[in-house]
Amino acid sequence: MFISFEGIDGCGKSTQSRLLADWLTGQGRTVLHNREPGGSAGAEAIRSLLVEGDPDRWSPVTELLLYNAARRDNLERRLIPALTQGDWVVSDRWTDSTRVYQATRGGDRATVDALQKLVIGREPDLTFVVDMDPRVALSRGLARGHEEDRFEQLGLEFQQTIRAGYLSLAQDFPDRIHVIDGNDTPEAVAARIRAALP
């Protein structure tokens, strides 16, 4: 099974993807824990171009193409082989991030969806959107204090727009996307996620 985690910066999705991967491993499943952008060596090289530096470093189209290049390399080199041999994949972000972030930053959803279909062609089986108050999430994200804060630099209004984008996306894909309340302890949120597994 291919499971992705989505949400605004600082919502806890990285923690939750790790907790689920660890729990599934404890249940005897073989799990590939993935992050986006990143994973493969090529995708990790592209990651630094995307998550570091000035928020206006790339045009929306250039940014979209870089994300797809990283995702395609990771898909070919890691995810497809894992899924083919029957492993589970738990990914910290996937194409839904691009649908929400790049469309918000001046791209358009039709172009994102067309590239997804042409270049990636693989949707997760199940997606959890960890939803929480953007003000709290932003303070968490900025508190991390590392160089990968390009999107946090865009401020509260941007995070509010991203949250609305995720909630709208959940309505577009109700069979795949489950919104999970992230305003709780990591353990309580993880329990909600496990309860929602098929």
Backbone as CSV, one residue per row, in Angstrom:
resi,resn,N_x,N_y,N_z,CA_x,CA_y,CA_z,C_x,C_y,C_z
1,MET,0.846,-1.189,0.000,0.000,0.000,0.000,0.882,1.239,0.000
2,PHE,0.446,2.257,-0.714,1.158,3.525,-0.827,0.337,4.578,-0.090
3,ILE,0.896,5.099,1.013,0.214,6.077,1.862,1.029,7.365,1.868
4,SER,0.354,8.490,1.652,1.045,9.783,1.727,0.468,10.620,2.851
5,PHE,1.304,11.531,3.350,0.902,12.491,4.373,1.062,13.885,3.808
6,GLU,0.058,14.721,4.041,0.058,16.088,3.537,-0.355,17.045,4.645
7,GLY,-0.124,18.326,4.406,-0.546,19.355,5.337,0.361,20.561,5.248
8,ILE,-0.051,21.626,5.907,0.732,22.852,5.897,2.036,22.638,6.658
9,ASP,2.989,23.517,6.442,4.279,23.428,7.123,4.081,23.531,8.638
10,GLY,4.690,22.605,9.379,4.613,22.628,10.836,3.413,21.911,11.420
11,CYS,2.598,21.234,10.584,1.381,20.580,11.093,1.657,19.245,11.774
12,GLY,2.846,18.687,11.604,3.168,17.406,12.222,3.125,16.221,11.279
13,LYS,2.966,16.475,9.982,2.862,15.364,9.025,4.135,14.536,8.958
14,SER,5.308,15.152,9.099,6.555,14.382,9.075,6.636,13.451,10.277
15,THR,6.253,13.968,11.432,6.211,13.131,12.633,5.227,11.989,12.453
16,GLN,4.055,12.300,11.927,3.034,11.264,11.766,3.421,10.221,10.715
17,SER,4.075,10.643,9.655,4.498,9.647,8.653,5.537,8.707,9.255
18,ARG,6.432,9.258,10.064,7.445,8.416,10.726,6.808,7.472,11.737
19,LEU,5.856,7.987,12.530,5.182,7.143,13.516,4.424,6.004,12.847
20,LEU,3.758,6.296,11.737,3.025,5.234,11.049,3.984,4.216,10.446
21,ALA,5.066,4.690,9.834,6.053,3.764,9.263,6.625,2.855,10.345
22,ASP,6.930,3.430,11.501,7.460,2.629,12.613,6.426,1.621,13.109
23,TRP,5.167,2.053,13.210,4.112,1.157,13.683,3.896,0.005,12.703
24,LEU,3.844,0.315,11.402,3.668,-0.741,10.402,4.834,-1.728,10.438
25,THR,6.044,-1.216,10.608,7.213,-2.096,10.723,7.058,-3.010,11.932
26,GLY,6.565,-2.454,13.028,6.323,-3.246,14.228,5.249,-4.300,14.047
27,GLN,4.380,-4.092,13.050,3.342,-5.074,12.717,3.849,-6.142,11.751
28,GLY,5.157,-6.072,11.431,5.754,-7.087,10.565,5.756,-6.758,9.088
29,ARG,5.400,-5.526,8.730,5.402,-5.141,7.322,6.756,-4.529,6.954
30,THR,7.141,-4.703,5.706,8.348,-4.049,5.199,7.919,-2.689,4.659
31,VAL,8.548,-1.626,5.171,8.094,-0.262,4.872,9.245,0.578,4.345
32,LEU,8.986,1.291,3.253,9.898,2.331,2.766,9.329,3.663,3.219
33,HIS,10.070,4.373,4.083,9.645,5.698,4.525,10.306,6.718,3.599
34,ASN,9.489,7.519,2.969,9.950,8.430,1.924,9.653,9.874,2.312
35,ARG,10.454,10.811,1.759,10.125,12.223,1.916,10.161,12.896,0.550
36,GLU,9.344,13.947,0.450,9.227,14.693,-0.793,9.517,16.170,-0.546
37,PRO,10.224,16.836,-1.406,11.032,16.199,-2.446,12.219,15.507,-1.804
38,GLY,12.691,14.483,-2.435,13.841,13.757,-1.922,13.688,12.273,-2.108
39,GLY,14.452,11.531,-1.333,14.434,10.077,-1.418,15.646,9.547,-2.145
40,SER,15.620,9.588,-3.450,16.764,9.133,-4.249,17.860,10.201,-4.220
41,ALA,19.062,9.811,-4.638,20.190,10.765,-4.641,19.885,11.970,-5.535
42,GLY,19.337,11.709,-6.717,19.007,12.806,-7.628,17.943,13.721,-7.060
43,ALA,16.930,13.131,-6.443,15.849,13.929,-5.862,16.342,14.753,-4.677
44,GLU,17.270,14.199,-3.896,17.820,14.953,-2.766,18.625,16.168,-3.259
45,ALA,19.324,15.998,-4.380,20.075,17.125,-4.950,19.127,18.239,-5.387
46,ILE,18.001,17.859,-5.962,17.006,18.851,-6.395,16.321,19.482,-5.181
47,ARG,16.147,18.708,-4.100,15.473,19.204,-2.900,16.091,20.509,-2.401
48,SER,17.413,20.539,-2.325,18.056,21.740,-1.787,17.755,22.966,-2.647
49,LEU,17.569,22.763,-3.936,17.203,23.878,-4.816,15.805,24.395,-4.516
50,LEU,14.939,23.510,-4.018,13.538,23.853,-3.831,13.208,24.395,-2.447
51,VAL,13.845,23.873,-1.402,13.411,24.228,-0.053,14.308,25.249,0.639
52,GLU,15.407,25.616,0.007,16.305,26.597,0.600,16.311,27.877,-0.237
53,GLY,16.702,28.962,0.390,16.885,30.208,-0.346,15.673,31.112,-0.361
54,ASP,15.746,32.100,-1.215,14.719,33.127,-1.342,13.389,32.508,-1.792
55,PRO,12.262,32.924,-1.192,10.967,32.382,-1.601,10.649,32.612,-3.082
56,ASP,11.207,33.668,-3.684,10.949,33.973,-5.092,12.072,33.491,-6.006
57,ARG,12.803,32.504,-5.550,13.960,31.994,-6.293,13.579,31.458,-7.680
58,TRP,12.411,30.824,-7.783,11.984,30.200,-9.037,10.632,30.749,-9.480
59,SER,10.405,30.740,-10.777,9.068,31.038,-11.278,8.177,29.839,-10.954
60,PRO,6.852,30.018,-10.929,5.963,28.887,-10.639,6.160,27.696,-11.580
61,VAL,6.361,27.944,-12.853,6.524,26.843,-13.804,7.843,26.114,-13.575
62,THR,8.925,26.867,-13.345,10.218,26.247,-13.077,10.143,25.394,-11.810
63,GLU,9.524,25.938,-10.778,9.368,25.205,-9.521,8.587,23.910,-9.746
64,LEU,7.520,23.981,-10.510,6.704,22.811,-10.818,7.520,21.740,-11.543
65,LEU,8.319,22.146,-12.498,9.142,21.191,-13.245,10.210,20.560,-12.365
66,LEU,10.797,21.341,-11.466,11.797,20.784,-10.551,11.176,19.746,-9.623
67,TYR,9.997,20.031,-9.087,9.327,19.053,-8.235,9.043,17.766,-8.997
68,ASN,8.583,17.882,-10.216,8.280,16.684,-10.995,9.535,15.903,-11.355
69,ALA,10.633,16.606,-11.617,11.896,15.908,-11.905,12.358,15.114,-10.689
70,ALA,12.304,15.733,-9.505,12.702,15.038,-8.277,11.786,13.846,-8.021
71,ARG,10.484,14.057,-8.165,9.514,12.989,-7.894,9.692,11.820,-8.861
72,ARG,9.931,12.117,-10.125,10.086,11.041,-11.110,11.320,10.188,-10.804
73,ASP,12.431,10.839,-10.460,13.650,10.098,-10.154,13.434,9.193,-8.944
74,ASN,12.808,9.726,-7.914,12.536,8.949,-6.708,11.574,7.801,-6.994
75,LEU,10.565,8.060,-7.808,9.585,7.028,-8.170,10.268,5.864,-8.875
76,GLU,11.101,6.184,-9.875,11.772,5.132,-10.650,12.758,4.335,-9.806
77,ARG,13.534,5.031,-8.985,14.648,4.382,-8.297,14.262,3.725,-6.972
78,ARG,13.203,4.223,-6.321,12.895,3.684,-4.992,11.464,3.189,-4.844
79,LEU,10.479,4.009,-5.217,9.109,3.656,-4.897,8.571,2.495,-5.729
80,ILE,8.766,2.552,-7.043,8.279,1.452,-7.882,8.917,0.124,-7.481
81,PRO,10.247,0.056,-7.293,10.818,-1.220,-6.849,10.235,-1.704,-5.522
82,ALA,10.023,-0.796,-4.565,9.463,-1.198,-3.268,8.038,-1.725,-3.426
83,LEU,7.203,-1.001,-4.144,5.821,-1.425,-4.323,5.730,-2.719,-5.125
84,THR,6.611,-2.878,-6.110,6.608,-4.085,-6.946,6.895,-5.329,-6.117
85,GLN,7.763,-5.202,-5.118,8.082,-6.377,-4.302,7.150,-6.529,-3.100
86,GLY,6.095,-5.705,-3.056,5.079,-5.875,-2.024,5.312,-5.104,-0.743
87,ASP,6.277,-4.191,-0.735,6.519,-3.364,0.448,5.449,-2.273,0.549
88,TRP,5.326,-1.720,1.739,4.483,-0.552,1.943,5.357,0.685,1.748
89,VAL,4.778,1.747,1.205,5.460,3.031,1.092,4.664,4.048,1.892
90,VAL,5.346,4.728,2.809,4.754,5.819,3.577,5.554,7.068,3.217
91,SER,4.882,8.024,2.589,5.582,9.186,2.052,5.157,10.477,2.735
92,ASP,6.160,11.227,3.174,5.967,12.572,3.706,5.865,13.499,2.502
93,ARG,4.643,13.717,2.033,4.236,14.478,0.848,4.304,13.624,-0.424
94,TRP,3.483,14.038,-1.393,3.498,13.492,-2.744,2.869,14.542,-3.639
95,THR,2.238,14.177,-4.699,1.756,15.134,-5.697,0.734,16.133,-5.153
96,ASP,-0.015,15.760,-4.129,-1.002,16.703,-3.593,-0.345,17.986,-3.095
97,SER,0.881,17.894,-2.588,1.595,19.110,-2.196,1.774,20.035,-3.386
98,THR,2.130,19.450,-4.523,2.311,20.256,-5.730,0.984,20.841,-6.175
99,ARG,-0.078,20.052,-6.094,-1.403,20.556,-6.469,-1.768,21.790,-5.653
100,VAL,-1.419,21.783,-4.374,-1.805,22.886,-3.496,-0.782,24.020,-3.534
101,TYR,0.500,23.718,-3.296,1.515,24.776,-3.182,1.785,25.478,-4.502
102,GLN,2.074,24.724,-5.560,2.457,25.385,-6.801,1.277,26.079,-7.466
103,ALA,0.084,25.512,-7.334,-1.086,26.206,-7.875,-1.318,27.506,-7.114
104,THR,-1.084,27.501,-5.805,-1.248,28.705,-4.985,-0.214,29.763,-5.345
105,ARG,0.975,29.319,-5.736,2.063,30.270,-6.011,2.066,30.769,-7.457
106,GLY,0.980,30.623,-8.155,0.884,31.222,-9.476,0.796,30.227,-10.610
107,GLY,0.863,28.945,-10.286,0.659,27.938,-11.321,-0.828,27.695,-11.485
108,ASP,-1.189,26.621,-12.115,-2.603,26.299,-12.198,-2.793,24.794,-12.052
109,ARG,-3.902,24.425,-11.479,-4.196,23.032,-11.150,-4.219,22.161,-12.397
110,ALA,-4.734,22.659,-13.515,-4.808,21.853,-14.734,-3.416,21.438,-15.205
111,THR,-2.448,22.351,-15.130,-1.074,22.028,-15.535,-0.459,21.021,-14.577
112,VAL,-0.680,21.214,-13.279,-0.161,20.265,-12.287,-0.730,18.880,-12.542
113,ASP,-2.038,18.780,-12.753,-2.671,17.481,-12.981,-2.198,16.841,-14.288
114,ALA,-2.013,17.654,-15.321,-1.538,17.110,-16.599,-0.130,16.547,-16.462
115,LEU,0.755,17.268,-15.759,2.113,16.771,-15.544,2.117,15.527,-14.663
116,GLN,1.263,15.508,-13.643,1.153,14.331,-12.782,0.792,13.101,-13.617
117,LYS,-0.180,13.268,-14.489,-0.627,12.142,-15.314,0.464,11.718,-16.298
118,LEU,1.136,12.679,-16.901,2.136,12.390,-17.933,3.457,11.890,-17.349
119,VAL,3.953,12.526,-16.302,5.306,12.269,-15.808,5.333,11.289,-14.639
120,ILE,4.342,11.353,-13.756,4.348,10.529,-12.550,3.398,9.342,-12.694
121,GLY,2.144,9.613,-12.940,1.178,8.554,-13.211,0.839,7.654,-12.032
122,ARG,1.232,8.020,-10.835,0.953,7.169,-9.663,0.437,8.024,-8.519
123,GLU,-0.794,7.741,-8.106,-1.375,8.398,-6.934,-1.234,7.461,-5.740
124,PRO,-1.191,7.997,-4.542,-1.216,7.127,-3.364,-2.537,6.362,-3.285
125,ASP,-2.523,5.252,-2.569,-3.764,4.527,-2.301,-4.580,5.247,-1.237
126,LEU,-3.881,5.917,-0.330,-4.517,6.584,0.795,-3.674,7.799,1.168
127,THR,-4.347,8.916,1.453,-3.645,10.142,1.847,-4.271,10.690,3.123
128,PHE,-3.406,11.037,4.077,-3.848,11.705,5.301,-3.404,13.158,5.252
129,VAL,-4.366,14.078,5.354,-4.056,15.495,5.503,-4.139,15.804,6.993
130,VAL,-2.995,16.142,7.586,-2.960,16.511,8.996,-3.330,17.997,9.065
131,ASP,-4.501,18.274,9.615,-5.056,19.623,9.611,-4.898,20.270,10.983
132,MET,-4.441,21.505,10.984,-4.344,22.245,12.246,-4.354,23.744,11.992
133,ASP,-4.463,24.486,13.063,-4.483,25.945,13.022,-3.197,26.449,12.362
134,PRO,-3.304,27.202,11.254,-2.106,27.677,10.561,-1.189,28.540,11.429
135,ARG,-1.757,29.280,12.374,-0.930,30.131,13.240,-0.013,29.265,14.111
136,VAL,-0.558,28.199,14.677,0.231,27.285,15.512,1.263,26.553,14.659
137,ALA,0.824,26.074,13.501,1.734,25.330,12.618,2.894,26.205,12.160
138,LEU,2.608,27.459,11.818,3.667,28.360,11.364,4.675,28.624,12.478
139,SER,4.193,28.808,13.697,5.127,29.045,14.804,6.003,27.821,15.027
140,ARG,5.454,26.631,14.862,6.250,25.400,14.966,7.309,25.346,13.868
141,GLY,6.865,25.621,12.638,7.779,25.552,11.497,8.932,26.517,11.626
142,LEU,8.630,27.748,12.057,9.684,28.751,12.202,10.589,28.441,13.391
143,ALA,10.039,27.784,14.410,10.827,27.451,15.593,11.904,26.415,15.301
144,ARG,11.712,25.638,14.229,12.724,24.631,13.887,14.053,25.287,13.562
145,GLY,14.000,26.484,12.985,15.204,27.271,12.760,16.252,26.634,11.873
146,HIS,15.840,26.001,10.783,16.839,25.462,9.865,16.694,26.116,8.499
147,GLU,17.608,25.761,7.604,17.645,26.446,6.312,16.492,26.074,5.391
148,GLU,15.750,25.001,5.694,14.648,24.576,4.830,13.350,25.273,5.241
149,ASP,13.351,26.600,5.201,12.180,27.351,5.641,11.650,28.279,4.543
150,ARG,11.919,27.927,3.311,11.544,28.806,2.205,10.048,29.125,2.201
151,PHE,9.204,28.131,2.451,7.764,28.365,2.415,7.241,28.990,3.708
152,GLU,7.867,28.693,4.840,7.465,29.348,6.082,7.690,30.856,5.996
153,GLN,8.715,31.277,5.225,8.999,32.705,5.082,7.855,33.465,4.416
154,LEU,6.955,32.764,3.765,5.851,33.419,3.063,4.740,33.871,4.005
155,GLY,4.777,33.451,5.272,3.899,34.010,6.291,2.562,33.327,6.486
156,LEU,1.794,33.897,7.437,0.536,33.308,7.887,-0.522,33.274,6.792
157,GLU,-0.667,34.349,6.040,-1.706,34.370,5.003,-1.479,33.254,3.984
158,PHE,-0.216,33.008,3.631,0.101,31.927,2.701,-0.291,30.578,3.309
159,GLN,0.033,30.356,4.577,-0.299,29.080,5.226,-1.815,28.890,5.314
160,GLN,-2.556,29.968,5.543,-4.018,29.869,5.578,-4.570,29.482,4.206
161,THR,-3.978,30.044,3.167,-4.400,29.705,1.811,-4.086,28.241,1.493
162,ILE,-2.918,27.774,1.936,-2.529,26.384,1.711,-3.485,25.441,2.439
163,ARG,-3.825,25.778,3.675,-4.769,24.936,4.425,-6.098,24.830,3.680
164,ALA,-6.609,25.961,3.217,-7.868,25.947,2.469,-7.737,25.087,1.213
165,GLY,-6.567,25.139,0.577,-6.331,24.319,-0.610,-6.393,22.835,-0.304
166,TYR,-5.818,22.432,0.816,-5.862,21.013,1.206,-7.284,20.558,1.523
167,LEU,-8.036,21.397,2.224,-9.408,21.026,2.562,-10.268,20.911,1.306
168,SER,-10.013,21.779,0.337,-10.719,21.698,-0.936,-10.326,20.434,-1.703
169,LEU,-9.046,20.110,-1.679,-8.552,18.914,-2.357,-9.173,17.648,-1.764
170,ALA,-9.370,17.641,-0.454,-9.999,16.486,0.198,-11.418,16.273,-0.323
171,GLN,-12.097,17.359,-0.683,-13.434,17.228,-1.265,-13.371,16.693,-2.690
172,ASP,-12.267,16.997,-3.398,-12.107,16.510,-4.772,-11.806,15.012,-4.820
173,PHE,-11.141,14.483,-3.782,-10.745,13.071,-3.747,-11.228,12.419,-2.444
174,PRO,-12.542,12.374,-2.213,-13.039,11.900,-0.911,-12.750,10.426,-0.629
175,ASP,-12.562,9.618,-1.654,-12.280,8.195,-1.432,-10.829,7.951,-1.026
176,ARG,-9.953,8.885,-1.348,-8.521,8.704,-1.076,-8.011,9.564,0.069
177,ILE,-8.499,10.793,0.183,-7.953,11.743,1.153,-8.807,11.795,2.416
178,HIS,-8.149,11.576,3.557,-8.802,11.657,4.867,-8.175,12.819,5.640
179,VAL,-8.997,13.737,6.115,-8.518,14.861,6.923,-8.494,14.414,8.377
180,ILE,-7.331,14.567,9.014,-7.128,14.160,10.404,-6.849,15.413,11.238
181,ASP,-7.567,15.570,12.342,-7.342,16.705,13.241,-5.964,16.559,13.877
182,GLY,-5.088,17.522,13.610,-3.734,17.487,14.138,-3.539,18.314,15.395
183,ASN,-4.622,18.876,15.946,-4.535,19.731,17.135,-4.597,18.887,18.411
184,ASP,-3.598,18.041,18.596,-3.566,17.148,19.747,-2.136,16.656,19.914
185,THR,-1.917,15.780,20.868,-0.583,15.216,21.041,-0.246,14.334,19.847
186,PRO,1.031,14.156,19.525,1.401,13.266,18.420,0.832,11.859,18.584
187,GLU,0.786,11.369,19.814,0.275,10.015,20.061,-1.226,9.918,19.757
188,ALA,-1.978,10.948,20.146,-3.426,10.944,19.883,-3.708,11.047,18.387
189,VAL,-2.944,11.881,17.699,-3.116,12.005,16.242,-2.757,10.685,15.564
190,ALA,-1.673,10.054,16.007,-1.261,8.770,15.428,-2.336,7.712,15.626
191,ALA,-3.000,7.716,16.765,-4.075,6.755,17.018,-5.231,6.969,16.059
192,ARG,-5.556,8.242,15.762,-6.628,8.536,14.800,-6.263,8.014,13.417
193,ILE,-4.994,8.183,13.064,-4.545,7.725,11.749,-4.621,6.205,11.648
194,ARG,-4.142,5.509,12.668,-4.202,4.040,12.635,-5.646,3.553,12.556
195,ALA,-6.556,4.245,13.245,-7.960,3.852,13.228,-8.590,4.033,11.855
196,ALA,-8.010,4.926,11.041,-8.554,5.185,9.700,-7.970,4.272,8.626
197,LEU,-7.007,3.433,8.990,-6.440,2.511,8.005,-7.479,1.476,7.602
198,PRO,-7.497,1.076,6.325,-8.464,0.055,5.886,-8.120,-1.322,6.453
